[in-house]
Amino acid sequence: MSLIEPVAPSAGIEAPKPAFPAPAEVATQSGPNGIRFDFNDGCRVAVPAGGWRVRLRDIDTDNVLFETELEAGWVMSTKKYYVRFCIEVEPCSGAPSDPPSFVHRYDAAGQQVLIQFPVGTIGDVVGWLPYAVRFQRRHGCRLTCAMSDKLIPLFAAAYPDIEFITHEQVLPERFYATYNLGLYFDDADFTRQPCDFRLVGLHRTAAYILGVDPEEDAPRLALADESRPIEAPYVAIAVQSSTQAKYWNHPTGWREVVAFLKDHGYRVVCIDQKPTHGVGYVWNHIPYGAEDETGDRPLQERARWLRHASLFIGLSSGLTWLAWASGTPTVLISGFTHATNEFTTPFRVINYHACNSCWNDVRQRFDHQDFFWCPRHKGTPRQFECTRLITPEQVKSAVKRVPGFANPPRQR
């Protein structure tokens, strides 16, 4: 167990903004004899002057995780994910006149607990929220979830017993315990996660961080408008993503699939945020023949389009996770992720004859700054073959398996 002190930035260089609000400077819970403790970003114990022996134990494994003697100061656990800690504090001298020992066993029942989600992502939060709900139900805590203000309207009315706030609204001194959910690529010592997220899947990593059952479960969504956006039967699609490896890189794939859907009596509606996205000389456009419903619109509106769609076709991206949460049959096209990375869908499309699953390869470090990241074949004729070799026929075959596809509902 150790405390890593932050390094001061060099003169003239602005320190990067932390991913999450920091815990309270003073431990939020009060024990006897001036002892303070909490479980905000790990187990934290502060003891006053006097000489103390502090022991941190994992109740579930009965392992002593750390033990030390100190005159005064802080003891902080290395592990920041959920552990059912037992804190044991006793005077070093053991004299009859010493104050009694202090023992606290983690118990979040009725306590204020904060779970923080990163901002700037959609799919991660959609996939992780059900595990936060599961944590609340398991422990009977008073749960607060901190996330982007763009996502809060999707969930707040659906979960009235959870408080939803932005990071700017967090008051850290309120909380008995805090857990930070994220994808920790460089956590070689497993301080933020008990196992590498690339091994267990993007959504299930939250279950391991929070110590709950990893079985997947879609969140409930709250829509301000439940009405159908158009009367005709339609298929929603989303073709854009944040890096080229996530795109369906087959040169005629989307055009052929859109034509196929229209031949079967469906309107095809693109609900991406952007109609065009790319870097340098590579740009990805809304497919020919698709209706343009792109734009920077509220996610509740996107969920409304998804909920009434006959099916959705997308990539390993946020709108695909939103389609899953909306209960829409989802055709998921991805080669750079392994199928375990996303939610289970019978309409998953991947070509295992091509290079695949680099995202879930623990030997590869994803580079968020490189739009053309392809760790195994960049700069070669095989670059992005993971999706370039997914054929239109593969995707059409998955679409045909969606129940009712061959007989779309008549226009109302």
C-alpha positions as a Markdown table, in Angstrom:
| # | Residue | x | y | z |
|---|---|---|---|---|
| 1 | Met | 0.0 | 0.0 | 0.0 |
| 2 | Ser | 1.4 | 3.3 | -1.0 |
| 3 | Leu | 0.5 | 6.9 | -1.7 |
| 4 | Ile | 1.8 | 8.4 | -5.0 |
| 5 | Glu | 2.3 | 12.1 | -4.6 |
| 6 | Pro | 1.4 | 14.2 | -7.6 |
| 7 | Val | 4.3 | 15.8 | -9.5 |
| 8 | Ala | 4.2 | 19.5 | -10.0 |
| 9 | Pro | 4.0 | 20.6 | -13.6 |
| 10 | Ser | 6.9 | 22.4 | -15.1 |
| 11 | Ala | 6.8 | 26.2 | -15.3 |
| 12 | Gly | 4.6 | 27.5 | -18.1 |
| 13 | Ile | 3.0 | 24.1 | -18.7 |
| 14 | Glu | -0.6 | 23.7 | -17.6 |
| 15 | Ala | -1.3 | 20.6 | -15.5 |
| 16 | Pro | -3.8 | 18.2 | -17.3 |
| 17 | Lys | -7.3 | 18.2 | -15.8 |
| 18 | Pro | -7.9 | 15.1 | -13.7 |
| 19 | Ala | -10.3 | 12.6 | -15.1 |
| 20 | Phe | -12.4 | 12.7 | -11.9 |
| 21 | Pro | -13.0 | 15.1 | -9.0 |
| 22 | Ala | -10.6 | 14.3 | -6.2 |
| 23 | Pro | -11.7 | 12.9 | -2.8 |
| 24 | Ala | -12.1 | 15.1 | 0.2 |
| 25 | Glu | -8.8 | 16.3 | 1.7 |
| 26 | Val | -10.1 | 15.2 | 5.1 |
| 27 | Ala | -11.5 | 11.6 | 5.5 |
| 28 | Thr | -15.2 | 12.0 | 5.8 |
| 29 | Gln | -16.0 | 9.5 | 8.6 |
| 30 | Ser | -15.2 | 10.0 | 12.3 |
| 31 | Gly | -14.0 | 7.3 | 14.7 |
| 32 | Pro | -12.9 | 7.5 | 18.4 |
| 33 | Asn | -9.8 | 9.3 | 19.6 |
| 34 | Gly | -9.5 | 11.6 | 16.6 |
| 35 | Ile | -9.3 | 8.7 | 14.1 |
| 36 | Arg | -10.9 | 9.5 | 10.7 |
| 37 | Phe | -11.5 | 7.1 | 7.8 |
| 38 | Asp | -13.4 | 6.6 | 4.6 |
| 39 | Phe | -13.4 | 4.6 | 1.3 |
| 40 | Asn | -13.1 | 7.4 | -1.1 |
| 41 | Asp | -10.6 | 6.4 | -3.8 |
| 42 | Gly | -9.5 | 3.4 | -1.8 |
| 43 | Cys | -9.5 | 2.8 | 2.0 |
| 44 | Arg | -8.1 | 5.9 | 3.8 |
| 45 | Val | -7.3 | 6.1 | 7.5 |
| 46 | Ala | -5.9 | 9.2 | 9.4 |
| 47 | Val | -4.6 | 8.9 | 12.9 |
| 48 | Pro | -3.6 | 11.7 | 15.3 |
| 49 | Ala | -0.3 | 11.9 | 17.2 |
| 50 | Gly | 0.1 | 9.1 | 19.8 |
| 51 | Gly | 1.6 | 6.1 | 18.1 |
| 52 | Trp | -0.7 | 3.6 | 16.4 |
| 53 | Arg | -0.7 | 0.2 | 14.7 |
| 54 | Val | -3.0 | 0.2 | 11.6 |
| 55 | Arg | -4.1 | -2.9 | 9.8 |
| 56 | Leu | -6.1 | -3.2 | 6.6 |
| 57 | Arg | -7.8 | -6.5 | 6.0 |
| 58 | Asp | -9.9 | -7.9 | 3.1 |
| 59 | Ile | -12.9 | -9.4 | 4.9 |
| 60 | Asp | -13.9 | -11.6 | 1.9 |
| 61 | Thr | -10.5 | -13.3 | 1.5 |
| 62 | Asp | -9.3 | -12.9 | 5.1 |
| 63 | Asn | -6.0 | -11.5 | 3.9 |
| 64 | Val | -4.1 | -8.8 | 5.8 |
| 65 | Leu | -3.4 | -6.4 | 3.0 |
| 66 | Phe | -1.2 | -4.0 | 4.9 |
| 67 | Glu | 0.0 | -3.4 | 8.4 |
| 68 | Thr | 2.2 | -0.6 | 9.8 |
| 69 | Glu | 3.1 | 1.4 | 12.9 |
| 70 | Leu | 3.2 | 5.2 | 12.8 |
| 71 | Glu | 3.2 | 8.1 | 15.2 |
| 72 | Ala | 0.6 | 10.0 | 13.2 |
| 73 | Gly | -0.5 | 10.4 | 9.6 |
| 74 | Trp | -2.3 | 8.7 | 6.8 |
| 75 | Val | -2.6 | 5.1 | 5.6 |
| 76 | Met | -4.1 | 4.6 | 2.2 |
| 77 | Ser | -4.7 | 1.4 | 0.3 |
| 78 | Thr | -3.1 | 0.9 | -3.1 |
| 79 | Lys | -6.3 | -0.8 | -4.4 |
| 80 | Lys | -8.9 | 1.8 | -5.4 |
| 81 | Tyr | -11.6 | -0.5 | -6.7 |
| 82 | Tyr | -14.2 | -2.1 | -4.4 |
| 83 | Val | -12.7 | -4.2 | -1.6 |
| 84 | Arg | -14.7 | -5.0 | 1.6 |
| 85 | Phe | -12.1 | -3.6 | 3.9 |
| 86 | Cys | -11.8 | -4.0 | 7.6 |
| 87 | Ile | -9.9 | -1.2 | 9.4 |
| 88 | Glu | -8.2 | -2.1 | 12.6 |
| 89 | Val | -6.4 | 0.6 | 14.7 |
| 90 | Glu | -4.8 | 0.1 | 18.1 |
| 91 | Pro | -2.2 | 1.9 | 20.2 |
| 92 | Cys | 1.3 | 0.7 | 19.7 |
| 93 | Ser | 2.2 | 0.7 | 23.5 |
| 94 | Gly | -0.7 | -1.6 | 24.5 |
| 95 | Ala | -0.7 | 0.0 | 28.0 |
| 96 | Pro | -3.9 | -0.4 | 30.2 |
| 97 | Ser | -4.4 | 3.3 | 30.1 |
| 98 | Asp | -4.4 | 3.4 | 26.3 |
| 99 | Pro | -7.7 | 4.1 | 24.5 |
| 100 | Pro | -9.6 | 1.1 | 23.1 |
| 101 | Ser | -8.9 | -0.3 | 19.7 |
| 102 | Phe | -11.0 | 0.8 | 16.8 |
| 103 | Val | -12.4 | -1.7 | 14.3 |
| 104 | His | -14.6 | -0.7 | 11.3 |
| 105 | Arg | -15.9 | -3.2 | 8.8 |
| 106 | Tyr | -17.0 | -1.8 | 5.5 |
| 107 | Asp | -20.8 | -1.4 | 5.4 |
| 108 | Ala | -22.4 | 0.9 | 2.8 |
| 109 | Ala | -26.0 | 0.2 | 3.9 |
| 110 | Gly | -27.7 | 3.6 | 4.2 |
| 111 | Gln | -24.4 | 5.4 | 3.4 |
| 112 | Gln | -23.8 | 8.0 | 0.7 |
| 113 | Val | -21.8 | 6.4 | -2.1 |
| 114 | Leu | -20.5 | 8.1 | -5.3 |
| 115 | Ile | -19.7 | 6.3 | -8.5 |
| 116 | Gln | -18.0 | 8.5 | -11.1 |
| 117 | Phe | -18.3 | 7.9 | -14.8 |
| 118 | Pro | -15.9 | 9.6 | -17.3 |
| 119 | Val | -17.2 | 12.4 | -19.6 |
| 120 | Gly | -16.9 | 12.3 | -23.3 |
| 121 | Thr | -18.2 | 8.8 | -23.8 |
| 122 | Ile | -21.7 | 7.4 | -24.5 |
| 123 | Gly | -21.3 | 3.6 | -24.9 |
| 124 | Asp | -19.1 | 3.2 | -21.8 |
| 125 | Val | -21.6 | 4.8 | -19.5 |
| 126 | Val | -24.6 | 3.0 | -21.1 |
| 127 | Gly | -22.8 | -0.3 | -20.5 |
| 128 | Trp | -21.6 | 0.5 | -17.0 |
| 129 | Leu | -24.7 | 2.1 | -15.4 |
| 130 | Pro | -26.5 | -1.3 | -14.8 |
| 131 | Tyr | -23.5 | -2.4 | -12.6 |
| 132 | Ala | -23.8 | 0.8 | -10.5 |
| 133 | Val | -27.5 | 0.0 | -10.1 |
| 134 | Arg | -26.6 | -3.5 | -9.1 |
| 135 | Phe | -24.1 | -2.2 | -6.5 |
| 136 | Gln | -26.8 | 0.0 | -5.0 |
| 137 | Arg | -29.2 | -2.9 | -4.7 |
| 138 | Arg | -26.6 | -5.2 | -3.2 |
| 139 | His | -25.4 | -2.8 | -0.5 |
| 140 | Gly | -28.6 | -0.7 | 0.1 |
| 141 | Cys | -26.6 | 2.5 | -0.2 |
| 142 | Arg | -27.7 | 6.0 | -1.2 |
| 143 | Leu | -26.2 | 6.2 | -4.6 |
| 144 | Thr | -25.0 | 9.2 | -6.5 |
| 145 | Cys | -23.7 | 8.9 | -10.1 |
| 146 | Ala | -21.6 | 11.7 | -11.6 |
| 147 | Met | -21.5 | 11.9 | -15.4 |
| 148 | Ser | -21.8 | 14.2 | -18.4 |
| 149 | Asp | -24.9 | 16.5 | -18.4 |
| 150 | Lys | -25.7 | 15.1 | -21.8 |
| 151 | Leu | -26.3 | 11.7 | -20.4 |
| 152 | Ile | -28.2 | 12.5 | -17.3 |
| 153 | Pro | -31.6 | 13.1 | -19.0 |
| 154 | Leu | -31.4 | 9.6 | -20.4 |
| 155 | Phe | -31.3 | 8.0 | -17.0 |
| 156 | Ala | -32.6 | 10.3 | -14.2 |
| 157 | Ala | -36.3 | 9.7 | -14.6 |
| 158 | Ala | -35.8 | 6.0 | -15.1 |
| 159 | Tyr | -33.9 | 5.7 | -11.8 |
| 160 | Pro | -35.6 | 8.0 | -9.3 |
| 161 | Asp | -33.8 | 6.5 | -6.3 |
| 162 | Ile | -30.4 | 7.5 | -7.7 |
| 163 | Glu | -29.0 | 11.0 | -7.7 |
| 164 | Phe | -27.5 | 12.0 | -11.0 |
| 165 | Ile | -25.1 | 15.0 | -11.0 |
| 166 | Thr | -22.2 | 16.4 | -13.1 |
| 167 | His | -18.6 | 16.3 | -12.0 |
| 168 | Glu | -18.8 | 20.0 | -11.3 |
| 169 | Gln | -21.6 | 19.3 | -8.7 |
| 170 | Val | -19.7 | 16.7 | -6.7 |
| 171 | Leu | -19.2 | 17.6 | -3.0 |
| 172 | Pro | -16.6 | 15.0 | -2.0 |
| 173 | Glu | -17.1 | 15.5 | 1.7 |
| 174 | Arg | -20.5 | 13.9 | 1.5 |
| 175 | Phe | -19.4 | 10.4 | 0.7 |
| 176 | Tyr | -18.6 | 7.3 | 2.6 |
| 177 | Ala | -17.2 | 5.6 | -0.5 |
| 178 | Thr | -16.3 | 6.6 | -4.1 |
| 179 | Tyr | -15.5 | 4.4 | -7.1 |
| 180 | Asn | -14.1 | 5.7 | -10.4 |
| 181 | Leu | -15.1 | 3.7 | -13.5 |
| 182 | Gly | -12.8 | 3.8 | -16.5 |
| 183 | Leu | -10.7 | 1.9 | -19.0 |
| 184 | Tyr | -7.3 | 1.7 | -17.4 |
| 185 | Phe | -4.9 | 0.8 | -20.2 |
| 186 | Asp | -1.7 | 1.2 | -18.2 |
| 187 | Asp | -2.7 | -0.2 | -14.8 |
| 188 | Ala | 0.0 | -2.9 | -14.7 |
| 189 | Asp | -0.2 | -3.1 | -10.9 |
| 190 | Phe | -4.1 | -3.5 | -11.0 |
| 191 | Thr | -4.7 | -0.6 | -8.6 |
| 192 | Arg | -7.8 | 0.7 | -10.4 |
| 193 | Gln | -9.2 | -2.6 | -11.6 |
| 194 | Pro | -8.9 | -6.2 | -10.3 |
| 195 | Cys | -8.3 | -7.5 | -13.9 |
| 196 | Asp | -7.5 | -6.0 | -17.3 |
| 197 | Phe | -10.7 | -4.7 | -19.0 |
| 198 | Arg | -9.5 | -6.1 | -22.3 |
| 199 | Leu | -9.9 | -9.6 | -21.0 |
| 200 | Val | -13.4 | -9.3 | -19.6 |
| 201 | Gly | -15.1 | -6.8 | -22.0 |
| 202 | Leu | -15.7 | -3.1 | -22.0 |
| 203 | His | -19.0 | -3.2 | -20.0 |
| 204 | Arg | -18.2 | -6.0 | -17.6 |
| 205 | Thr | -15.1 | -4.2 | -16.3 |
| 206 | Ala | -17.4 | -2.1 | -14.3 |
| 207 | Ala | -18.7 | -5.2 | -12.5 |
| 208 | Tyr | -15.2 | -6.2 | -11.5 |
| 209 | Ile | -14.4 | -2.7 | -10.3 |
| 210 | Leu | -17.6 | -2.6 | -8.2 |
| 211 | Gly | -17.4 | -6.2 | -7.0 |
| 212 | Val | -20.8 | -7.2 | -8.5 |
| 213 | Asp | -22.1 | -10.0 | -10.7 |
| 214 | Pro | -20.7 | -9.4 | -14.3 |
| 215 | Glu | -23.8 | -10.7 | -16.1 |
| 216 | Glu | -24.7 | -8.1 | -18.6 |
| 217 | Asp | -28.0 | -6.1 | -18.3 |
| 218 | Ala | -29.2 | -3.2 | -20.4 |
| 219 | Pro | -30.1 | 0.0 | -18.5 |
| 220 | Arg | -33.5 | 1.6 | -18.5 |
| 221 | Leu | -33.9 | 4.8 | -20.6 |
| 222 | Ala | -36.2 | 7.7 | -20.0 |
| 223 | Leu | -37.5 | 9.4 | -23.1 |
| 224 | Ala | -39.2 | 12.8 | -23.1 |
| 225 | Asp | -41.0 | 11.9 | -26.3 |
| 226 | Glu | -42.1 | 8.2 | -26.8 |
| 227 | Ser | -43.8 | 8.8 | -30.2 |
| 228 | Arg | -42.7 | 7.3 | -33.4 |
| 229 | Pro | -40.6 | 9.8 | -35.5 |
| 230 | Ile | -41.9 | 8.6 | -38.9 |
| 231 | Glu | -44.7 | 6.3 | -39.8 |
| 232 | Ala | -42.9 | 4.2 | -42.4 |
| 233 | Pro | -40.9 | 1.2 | -41.4 |
| 234 | Tyr | -37.2 | 2.2 | -41.2 |
| 235 | Val | -33.7 | 1.0 | -40.3 |
| 236 | Ala | -31.5 | 3.3 | -38.3 |
| 237 | Ile | -27.8 | 3.3 | -39.0 |
| 238 | Ala | -24.7 | 5.0 | -37.6 |
| 239 | Val | -21.5 | 4.9 | -39.7 |
| 240 | Gln | -19.2 | 7.3 | -37.9 |
| 241 | Ser | -16.7 | 6.7 | -35.2 |
| 242 | Ser | -13.7 | 8.2 | -33.4 |
| 243 | Thr | -10.9 | 6.3 | -35.1 |
| 244 | Gln | -10.6 | 4.7 | -38.5 |
| 245 | Ala | -10.1 | 1.2 | -37.1 |
| 246 | Lys | -13.7 | 1.3 | -35.8 |
| 247 | Tyr | -15.2 | 2.1 | -39.2 |
| 248 | Trp | -16.5 | -0.5 | -41.7 |
| 249 | Asn | -13.7 | -0.1 | -44.2 |
| 250 | His | -15.2 | -2.1 | -47.0 |
| 251 | Pro | -15.2 | 0.3 | -50.0 |
| 252 | Thr | -18.8 | -0.4 | -51.1 |
| 253 | Gly | -20.2 | -1.9 | -47.9 |
| 254 | Trp | -22.6 | 0.8 | -46.8 |
| 255 | Arg | -23.8 | 1.7 | -50.2 |
| 256 | Glu | -24.7 | -1.9 | -51.0 |
| 257 | Val | -26.5 | -2.5 | -47.6 |
| 258 | Val | -28.5 | 0.7 | -47.8 |
| 259 | Ala | -29.7 | -0.3 | -51.3 |
| 260 | Phe | -30.5 | -3.8 | -50.0 |
| 261 | Leu | -32.6 | -2.4 | -47.1 |
| 262 | Lys | -34.5 | 0.0 | -49.4 |
| 263 | Asp | -35.2 | -2.9 | -51.8 |
| 264 | His | -36.9 | -4.6 | -48.9 |
| 265 | Gly | -39.2 | -1.7 | -48.2 |
| 266 | Tyr | -37.4 | 0.1 | -45.5 |
| 267 | Arg | -36.4 | 3.7 | -45.2 |
| 268 | Val | -32.8 | 4.1 | -44.0 |
| 269 | Val | -32.1 | 6.8 | -41.6 |
| 270 | Cys | -28.5 | 7.9 | -40.5 |
| 271 | Ile | -28.5 | 9.2 | -36.9 |
| 272 | Asp | -24.8 | 10.0 | -36.5 |
| 273 | Gln | -23.8 | 13.3 | -34.9 |
| 274 | Lys | -21.7 | 14.2 | -38.0 |
| 275 | Pro | -22.5 | 13.5 | -41.6 |
| 276 | Thr | -18.8 | 13.6 | -42.4 |
| 277 | His | -15.8 | 12.8 | -40.3 |
| 278 | Gly | -12.1 | 12.1 | -40.8 |
| 279 | Val | -8.5 | 13.3 | -40.7 |
| 280 | Gly | -6.2 | 14.5 | -43.4 |
| 281 | Tyr | -7.0 | 12.8 | -46.7 |
| 282 | Val | -9.4 | 10.2 | -45.3 |
| 283 | Trp | -13.0 | 11.2 | -44.8 |
| 284 | Asn | -16.0 | 9.1 | -44.1 |
| 285 | His | -19.4 | 10.3 | -45.5 |
| 286 | Ile | -23.0 | 9.5 | -44.8 |
| 287 | Pro | -23.9 | 6.5 | -47.1 |
| 288 | Tyr | -25.5 | 7.2 | -50.5 |
| 289 | Gly | -29.2 | 6.7 | -50.3 |
| 290 | Ala | -29.5 | 7.2 | -46.5 |
| 291 | Glu | -31.7 | 9.9 | -45.1 |
| 292 | Asp | -29.8 | 12.5 | -43.1 |
| 293 | Glu | -30.9 | 12.9 | -39.5 |
| 294 | Thr | -27.4 | 13.7 | -38.3 |
| 295 | Gly | -26.7 | 16.6 | -36.1 |
| 296 | Asp | -25.7 | 17.5 | -32.5 |
| 297 | Arg | -29.0 | 16.5 | -31.0 |
| 298 | Pro | -30.1 | 15.3 | -27.5 |
| 299 | Leu | -29.4 | 11.6 | -26.8 |
| 300 | Gln | -33.1 | 11.2 | -25.8 |
| 301 | Glu | -34.0 | 12.0 | -29.4 |
| 302 | Arg | -31.5 | 9.5 | -30.7 |
| 303 | Ala | -32.9 | 6.9 | -28.4 |
| 304 | Arg | -36.4 | 7.7 | -29.7 |
| 305 | Trp | -35.3 | 7.0 | -33.3 |
| 306 | Leu | -33.7 | 3.8 | -32.1 |
| 307 | Arg | -36.6 | 2.5 | -30.1 |
| 308 | His | -39.0 | 2.6 | -33.0 |
| 309 | Ala | -36.5 | 1.3 | -35.7 |
| 310 | Ser | -37.1 | -2.2 | -37.1 |
| 311 | Leu | -33.4 | -2.7 | -36.5 |
| 312 | Phe | -30.1 | -0.8 | -36.2 |
| 313 | Ile | -26.8 | -1.3 | -37.9 |
| 314 | Gly | -23.7 | 0.2 | -36.4 |
| 315 | Leu | -20.1 | -0.1 | -35.3 |
| 316 | Ser | -18.4 | -0.6 | -31.9 |
| 317 | Ser | -19.5 | 2.9 | -30.9 |
| 318 | Gly | -21.8 | 4.8 | -28.5 |
| 319 | Leu | -24.9 | 4.8 | -30.6 |
| 320 | Thr | -24.7 | 1.0 | -30.9 |
| 321 | Trp | -24.7 | 0.7 | -27.1 |
| 322 | Leu | -27.7 | 3.1 | -27.1 |
| 323 | Ala | -29.5 | 0.9 | -29.6 |
| 324 | Trp | -28.9 | -2.1 | -27.3 |
| 325 | Ala | -30.3 | -0.2 | -24.3 |
| 326 | Ser | -33.3 | 0.8 | -26.5 |
| 327 | Gly | -34.2 | -2.8 | -27.1 |
| 328 | Thr | -33.7 | -2.6 | -30.8 |
| 329 | Pro | -32.3 | -5.6 | -32.7 |
| 330 | Thr | -28.7 | -4.6 | -33.3 |
| 331 | Val | -26.4 | -5.6 | -36.1 |
| 332 | Leu | -22.9 | -4.8 | -34.8 |
| 333 | Ile | -20.1 | -4.6 | -37.4 |
| 334 | Ser | -16.6 | -4.8 | -35.8 |
| 335 | Gly | -13.3 | -6.5 | -36.4 |
| 336 | Phe | -10.9 | -4.5 | -34.2 |
| 337 | Thr | -12.7 | -5.6 | -31.1 |
| 338 | His | -13.4 | -9.2 | -30.0 |
| 339 | Ala | -17.1 | -10.2 | -29.6 |
| 340 | Thr | -16.6 | -10.4 | -25.8 |
| 341 | Asn | -15.9 | -6.7 | -25.8 |
| 342 | Glu | -19.5 | -5.7 | -26.5 |
| 343 | Phe | -22.9 | -6.8 | -25.4 |
| 344 | Thr | -24.2 | -10.1 | -26.7 |
| 345 | Thr | -26.1 | -9.9 | -29.9 |
| 346 | Pro | -27.0 | -12.7 | -32.3 |
| 347 | Phe | -26.4 | -10.3 | -35.2 |
| 348 | Arg | -22.7 | -9.7 | -34.5 |
| 349 | Val | -20.6 | -9.4 | -37.7 |
| 350 | Ile | -16.9 | -10.2 | -37.7 |
| 351 | Asn | -14.5 | -12.0 | -40.1 |
| 352 | Tyr | -12.1 | -14.2 | -38.2 |
| 353 | His | -10.2 | -15.0 | -41.4 |
| 354 | Ala | -8.8 | -11.4 | -41.2 |
| 355 | Cys | -6.6 | -9.9 | -38.5 |
| 356 | Asn | -8.9 | -9.1 | -35.7 |
| 357 | Ser | -9.4 | -8.1 | -32.0 |
| 358 | Cys | -6.3 | -5.9 | -31.6 |
| 359 | Trp | -8.3 | -3.7 | -29.1 |
| 360 | Asn | -8.6 | -6.6 | -26.7 |
| 361 | Asp | -4.9 | -7.7 | -27.1 |
| 362 | Val | -3.2 | -6.8 | -23.9 |
| 363 | Arg | 0.1 | -6.6 | -25.8 |
| 364 | Gln | -1.2 | -3.6 | -27.8 |
| 365 | Arg | -1.6 | -0.1 | -26.4 |
| 366 | Phe | -4.4 | 1.8 | -28.1 |
| 367 | Asp | -3.3 | 5.3 | -29.1 |
| 368 | His | -6.1 | 7.8 | -28.7 |
| 369 | Gln | -4.2 | 10.4 | -30.6 |
| 370 | Asp | -3.6 | 8.3 | -33.8 |
| 371 | Phe | -6.8 | 8.4 | -36.0 |
| 372 | Phe | -5.2 | 5.7 | -38.2 |
| 373 | Trp | -4.1 | 3.4 | -35.4 |
| 374 | Cys | -3.6 | -0.1 | -36.7 |
| 375 | Pro | -1.0 | -1.7 | -34.4 |
| 376 | Arg | -0.2 | -4.8 | -36.5 |
| 377 | His | -0.4 | -3.7 | -40.1 |
| 378 | Lys | -0.3 | 0.1 | -40.3 |
| 379 | Gly | 1.3 | 1.3 | -43.5 |
| 380 | Thr | 0.9 | -2.0 | -45.2 |
| 381 | Pro | -1.7 | -3.4 | -47.6 |
| 382 | Arg | -3.3 | -5.2 | -44.7 |
| 383 | Gln | -4.1 | -2.0 | -42.7 |
| 384 | Phe | -7.8 | -2.1 | -41.4 |
| 385 | Glu | -8.4 | -5.5 | -43.0 |
| 386 | Cys | -10.4 | -6.5 | -39.9 |
| 387 | Thr | -13.4 | -4.6 | -41.3 |
| 388 | Arg | -12.3 | -4.1 | -44.9 |
| 389 | Leu | -12.8 | -7.9 | -45.4 |
| 390 | Ile | -16.2 | -7.9 | -43.8 |
| 391 | Thr | -18.3 | -8.2 | -46.9 |
| 392 | Pro | -21.7 | -6.7 | -47.7 |
| 393 | Glu | -23.1 | -10.2 | -48.0 |
| 394 | Gln | -22.0 | -11.0 | -44.4 |
| 395 | Val | -23.9 | -8.0 | -43.2 |
| 396 | Lys | -27.0 | -8.7 | -45.3 |
| 397 | Ser | -27.0 | -12.3 | -43.9 |
| 398 | Ala | -27.0 | -10.9 | -40.4 |
| 399 | Val | -29.9 | -8.5 | -41.3 |
| 400 | Lys | -31.9 | -11.3 | -42.8 |
| 401 | Arg | -31.8 | -13.2 | -39.4 |
| 402 | Val | -33.5 | -10.3 | -37.6 |
| 403 | Pro | -37.0 | -11.6 | -36.8 |
| 404 | Gly | -39.6 | -10.0 | -39.0 |
| 405 | Phe | -37.1 | -8.4 | -41.4 |
| 406 | Ala | -38.6 | -10.0 | -44.5 |
| 407 | Asn | -42.0 | -8.7 | -43.7 |
| 408 | Pro | -41.7 | -5.1 | -42.6 |
| 409 | Pro | -44.8 | -3.5 | -41.0 |
| 410 | Arg | -47.0 | -1.6 | -43.3 |
| 411 | Gln | -46.8 | 2.2 | -43.3 |
| 412 | Arg | -49.3 | 3.6 | -40.9 |
